[in-house]
């Protein structure tokens, strides 16, 4: 999932405007990969809405 985000960040020129950080377990690890969006405090398991969310945040 990190590589998919990195590819999207590169394509959308988002590095420097947003941080992309790999972490360890953030809680519900049994749910699978998690994406956290701050400062909105939004957590997605198996994110599907990333493109729309970061566009609204810019």
N, C-alpha and C positions, 0 to 999 in steps of 0.2 A: 504494500500500500504506500509506503514511503516513496518508493521509486515512481509510482503513478502521480503522487502529489508533486514530486520534484520535476517531473516532465511537464506537468501542467503549469507549475510556477515558471519554468523556463519559457514555455510557449506564450504565456500571458505576461511575461516580464514582471513578475511579482516579487522576485528576490530584492530585498532592500526596502520593500513596502510592507512585507509580512515576514514573519519568522516561521521556518519549517524546522521542527525539532523532534528528534526521535527520543522516546522515553521508554522506561520499563513499564511494568504493569501499573495502570492507573485505577485499578479497582475491579471492575467486572471483566476480568480477563477471559472467563469462560464464554463470554459473548463473542470473542474474536477481536479483530483489530478495532481500535477506537480512534476517532479523530476528535480532538478538543479544539474548540474555537473560542478564543479570548479576545476582547473582554466580555463577549456575549455569554460566557459560561455555558456553551452548547456542547454536548457530547453526542457523537453519532457512533453506533456500531455498524460496521460494514457501510460506510458513508455512501450516499447516493446523490446528495444535494450539494456537494462541494462547489461546483461551478457557479450555481445561482447564489449561494451564500457569499462567497468572496466578492462577487460582482456587486452585490448590494452593499457590501462593507466598504467599497472603495469610494 
